[in-house]
């Protein structure tokens, strides 16, 4: 199954980053700094990328997905490890839906006519 030309999309995004960087260098430099691990990082790069992938799925960012998939593989992540990280993202999203379901029922119960 192929939903998107991920390689072409990633290349287009890289060009977009470069173009934005010419217009607003501090924004791109700041963003790049956020992606750098701290000098005393205790999390290896593969794990960082697996976390980034789980977050990318949670926030529904295709650009994040393509960049962090590439980086995860570069740092040794297997397809099985990526799938497991995505399972964690799925469970967190399901859990968040349950929490917000409880909030919705609480909002219902707070109504004067409830």
N, C-alpha and C positions, 0 to 999 in steps of 0.2 A: 504494500500500500504506500502510495506517495501522495501526501496532502499538499506538498509545497516543494518548490525547487529550493531546498534548504541552502545548498552551496551558493546559488545565485543570490538568494535573499541575504545571506551572510555577507557576500561581497558588496551588495548594494548598501547594506547597513554600514560596512566599513567606510565606504565612500561618503556616506551621509555623515558619519562621525568626523571624517577628515574635513568635509565642507563646513560643518558646524564649528569645528576647532579653529578654522580660519576666521570665522565670524566672531567667535566667542571663546578664545583659548582658555580662560579660567574655568569655564564650565566643564570642558572636556578634561582638563588637567585635574580638576577636583574629582570628577567621576573616576578617572583612572586611579587616583590615589586611594579612593574608597575600595577599589578592587585589589589593591596590593595587600598581602598579608603583613601583619606587623613584624618587625625584625625578630622578635622573640616568640613567634607563632608556635603554638603547641599542636596545631592541627595541620596535618600534611596536606599538600596541594590537591591530591585526589579527593580526600574527604571534603575539603572546602568546595570543590566543584560539584560533588554529589549533593551537598547542602544547597548550593546555588541552584542546582537543577530542581530540587524539591520546592524551593521557594519560587522559582520561575514558573513552575506548573501551578502553584497556589495563586500567584498573582496574574496568571494567564499572559505571560510575556513571550511571544514567539521569538523576538530578537534575543532575549535572555536564553531561551531554550537552545537556539542554534549555536550561540557563542559558548555557553557552558557545556553543552554536549561535546563540542569540539575539544574544549579544554580538559574535560573529564577524561576523554579517551587519550589525549596527549599525556596526561598524568597517570595513565595505566588503568583507568576504570573499564571494566568489562560491561557488556550489555546486561548481564545478569545483575551486576552491582547497580547499574543505572535503574534497572527495573525494580530492584528492591527499594532504592531511594524514592522512586515514583510511588511505590506502594505506601511509603510513609507519608508522602504528600497527600495521597488519596485518603488515608485514615485521618489525617489532621483536618482536611477539608470536610470530611464526613462528621468529625467531632465538632467542628465549628458550626456546621448546619444544625446539629442537635442542640448546641448551646444557644444558638439564635432561635431555634424552635421554642426552647424553654422561655427565652426572653419574650417571644411573641405571645405565648400563653400567659405570661405574667402581665404583659401589656393588656391583654384581653381581660384578665381578672381585675385589673385596676380600673376598668371602665365603670362608670356609675351604674349602668344597667346590668352588669355582669353578675 
